[in-house]
């Protein structure tokens, strides 16, 4: 049996790849890991065990933290639409503001200036 789009689709359906964990589940797992790590007596660990623990912890926490980074930055509220002619020259410029009165159908009908 050859490998084509049909067989690839079937193989993907039975694949062993895991599903992404929800943010709530990841949060619960982090809490559980924190409790377990607090219970470990680090003074009794050898240097090799400490390095292995650090290695495992970094592999499993750093990538997930970068994925969960929350963006607190405000999105732009003002934008500009330029109407360009066949020769590449700007024919009209419309300045718009995203607010409670914003209407998508009137987007190019804002303050125009040539």
Secondary structure, 3 states (H helix, E strand, C coil): CCCCHHHHHHHHHCCCCCCCCCHHHHHHHHHHHHHHHHHCCHHHCCHHHHHHHHHHHHHHHHHHHHHCCCCCCCCCCEEEEEEECCCCCEEEEEEEECCCCCCHHHHHHCEEEC
